[in-house]
Amino acid sequence: MTTVTEAGAIIPMPVHFDDLDAMGVLHNARYAVLVERAVIQWWNEHGVSFSGGRPTTPDAFNVVREYGITFHRPVTGTGDIVVHFWIDHLGSTSATYGFRVTSTDGGIVHAEGKRVNVRLDPATMRPAPWTEPGREIAATLLRPGKMGG
C-alpha cells in the first residue's frame, strides 16, 4: 500500500532471506532493487507500466541514467522496510528522484540517495520529452519548493 506524503510517496517493501548477505544484513545491491520496485509500484498504480511486454503509455519507456546511494545503518534481518521517494527536479526528458530507505516508523534511515530517469523514444533510443499526462502525474511527487522544467 502506498502512502502519499507532502513530499512524495512512502511504500513498504519486504526484505526476504535471499536479500541478505553472509552477515545477515541487506546486501548493498538489493537497495537499488527495492527502490526500483517501489518506484515501479507507484507508477503502476497511476497507470504507467508495462502490459504484455509493451508500455501502457510512452512515459513507461524510460531508463535509469544515474544512481547514487549513501549507506547509514544496515538493515539486519528480514521483514518490512520503507522506501520513501520524491522528485527533486522534473526536466523535459528526465526526472531526478530523491529517496530514503528507512525503518517502518521512519526513525532509522538506512540509506539515502538519488536516481535520474530519462524517457526514451523506443524507435531511436534517444531522450524524448515526457508526455503532458505523465508530467501531471510526476508533478504529484515533486518535493515542495522544487520545480518541474
C-alpha positions as CSV (number, residue, x, y, z in Angstrom):
1,M,0.0,0.0,0.0
2,T,1.3,3.4,-1.0
3,T,1.1,6.3,1.4
4,V,1.3,9.8,-0.2
5,T,3.1,12.4,1.8
6,E,3.7,16.1,1.4
7,A,6.9,15.1,-0.3
8,G,6.5,12.0,-2.5
9,A,5.3,8.5,-1.7
10,I,6.1,6.0,1.0
11,I,5.9,2.3,0.1
12,P,6.6,-0.6,2.4
13,M,8.8,-3.2,0.9
14,P,9.6,-6.7,2.2
15,V,13.2,-7.8,2.9
16,H,13.4,-11.6,2.2
17,F,16.0,-14.0,3.4
18,D,17.6,-14.2,0.0
19,D,18.1,-10.4,0.1
20,L,20.6,-10.8,2.9
21,D,24.4,-11.3,2.6
22,A,26.5,-13.8,4.5
23,M,26.5,-11.5,7.6
24,G,22.7,-11.4,7.7
25,V,22.3,-7.8,6.5
26,L,20.6,-6.5,3.4
27,H,23.1,-6.8,0.6
28,N,24.1,-3.4,-0.8
29,A,22.9,-4.2,-4.4
30,R,19.4,-5.1,-3.1
31,Y,18.8,-1.4,-2.1
32,A,18.6,-0.4,-5.8
33,V,16.2,-3.3,-6.4
34,L,13.9,-2.2,-3.6
35,V,13.9,1.4,-4.7
36,E,13.2,0.3,-8.3
37,R,10.3,-1.9,-7.1
38,A,8.8,0.9,-5.1
39,V,9.0,3.4,-7.9
40,I,7.6,0.9,-10.4
41,Q,4.7,0.0,-8.0
42,W,3.8,3.7,-7.6
43,W,3.8,4.4,-11.3
44,N,1.9,1.2,-12.0
45,E,-0.8,2.4,-9.5
46,H,-1.0,5.6,-11.7
47,G,-1.4,3.7,-15.0
48,V,2.1,3.9,-16.2
49,S,3.5,0.4,-16.6
50,F,4.1,-2.5,-19.0
51,S,1.5,-5.0,-20.0
52,G,2.2,-7.9,-22.4
53,G,5.7,-6.6,-22.8
54,R,4.6,-3.2,-24.1
55,P,4.4,0.1,-22.3
56,T,0.9,1.2,-21.4
57,T,2.0,4.9,-22.0
58,P,5.0,6.4,-23.7
59,D,6.3,7.5,-20.3
60,A,6.8,3.9,-19.2
61,F,9.7,3.7,-21.7
62,N,12.5,5.1,-19.6
63,V,15.8,4.1,-18.1
64,V,17.9,4.9,-15.1
65,R,20.8,7.2,-16.2
66,E,22.4,7.8,-12.8
67,Y,22.1,6.2,-9.4
68,G,23.9,7.2,-6.2
69,I,23.4,5.9,-2.6
70,T,24.9,6.6,0.8
71,F,24.5,3.9,3.4
72,H,24.0,4.9,7.1
73,R,22.8,1.9,9.1
74,P,22.4,-1.7,7.9
75,V,19.1,-3.4,7.6
76,T,19.5,-6.5,9.7
77,G,17.3,-9.5,9.0
78,T,14.0,-10.0,7.2
79,G,10.8,-8.0,7.5
80,D,9.4,-4.8,6.2
81,I,11.3,-1.6,5.5
82,V,10.0,1.6,3.8
83,V,11.1,3.3,0.6
84,H,10.3,7.0,0.7
85,F,10.9,8.7,-2.7
86,W,10.0,12.0,-4.3
87,I,11.1,14.1,-7.4
88,D,13.5,16.9,-6.8
89,H,13.6,18.0,-10.5
90,L,11.3,17.3,-13.4
91,G,13.1,18.2,-16.7
92,S,11.8,17.9,-20.2
93,T,13.2,14.4,-20.7
94,S,14.4,13.5,-17.2
95,A,13.3,13.2,-13.6
96,T,15.7,13.4,-10.6
97,Y,14.4,11.3,-7.7
98,G,15.5,11.6,-4.1
99,F,14.9,8.6,-1.9
100,R,15.4,7.2,1.6
101,V,15.2,3.6,2.8
102,T,14.0,3.7,6.4
103,S,12.6,1.6,9.2
104,T,8.8,1.3,9.0
105,D,8.4,4.0,11.6
106,G,10.8,6.3,9.7
107,G,13.0,6.5,12.8
108,I,16.1,4.9,11.3
109,V,17.4,6.0,7.9
110,H,19.3,3.0,6.5
111,A,20.3,4.7,3.3
112,E,19.5,7.7,1.1
113,G,20.3,8.7,-2.4
114,K,19.2,9.9,-5.8
115,R,18.4,8.4,-9.2
116,V,17.9,10.1,-12.5
117,N,15.4,8.5,-15.0
118,V,15.3,9.5,-18.7
119,R,12.4,8.9,-21.0
120,L,13.5,7.4,-24.3
121,D,11.9,7.2,-27.8
122,P,11.6,3.5,-28.5
123,A,12.5,3.9,-32.2
124,T,15.7,6.0,-31.7
125,M,16.6,5.1,-28.1
126,R,17.3,8.8,-27.6
127,P,15.9,11.1,-24.9
128,A,12.3,12.2,-25.6
129,P,10.0,14.6,-23.7
130,W,7.7,13.3,-21.1
131,T,4.0,13.5,-22.2
132,E,1.8,16.1,-20.6
133,P,-0.3,13.4,-18.7
134,G,3.0,11.9,-17.5
135,R,4.2,15.3,-16.3
136,E,1.0,15.9,-14.4
137,I,1.3,12.5,-12.6
138,A,5.0,13.1,-11.9
139,A,4.3,16.6,-10.5
140,T,2.4,15.0,-7.6
141,L,5.8,13.6,-6.5
142,L,7.6,17.0,-6.6
143,R,9.1,18.0,-3.3
144,P,7.7,21.3,-2.1
145,G,9.8,24.2,-3.3
146,K,11.2,22.1,-6.2
147,M,10.3,22.9,-9.8
148,G,9.5,21.0,-12.9
149,G,11.2,22.3,-16.0
